[in-house]
Amino acid sequence: MRLFHLLWLFILLLNSESSLQQNEVVCSNQRPQNVYSLEYNWWQQKKMGETTRYWCKIGYMSTDGATRATCTREGWTPNPLCREIVGCGSPPPLTDGDIKYTVKTNYSHQERVEFMCQNYYTMEGGPNTTCINGEWIGQMKCLKPCIVDRELMNRYNIAFRYTNSDELYFAHNDFIEFTCTKGRHTGTLSMRQKCIDGVLNLPTCQ
């Protein structure tokens, strides 16, 4: 029984020591490198697990988007609290599209670039991409138009229902209606079709 009591006392001492260690002051109240301000006074003591709000100097940004610093046994985290803001080179090209204004070789953090698609192409997403600390952020795509000409329609014995043109461009998501030039409508495809990123299914008449 005495051995049991001694063992229990030893466990209590370990837990007490661990608790004391958790409450130790381990973080300096001196301003870390590239930090403009910490939200506490020099006479305050920050203990393990406690947090404080902080701001970075001009030209720097908080690491991983953090807004509060956490006191750990290794000091303040994230480590470092602030990192230098970097710009970007020229943005990646857009297939079937162009930058709306003059292209530069260097762009600053948070600077935006506007794209536009070529004639008859339809933009999906965008139109801006933004330089965020060395990376271009923003997704866009130029969707292809559909081209229908007289030679192609003759194969299916069809023509445009509302125009006599021999060739037309249709933008993505446009609807086109056809009529039979001879015979009658056959098959399962409707005489009204939709252009989907350059693909247009044509109905058949015979």
Helices and strands as residue ranges (DSSP letters): H 2-22, E 35-38, E 51-56, E 60-62, G 63-65, E 68-72, E 75-77, E 82-84, E 97-99, E 112-117, E 122-125, E 128-132, E 135-137, E 140-143, E 146-149, H 150-155, E 158-160, E 167-170, E 175-180, E 185-186, E 192-194, E 204-205
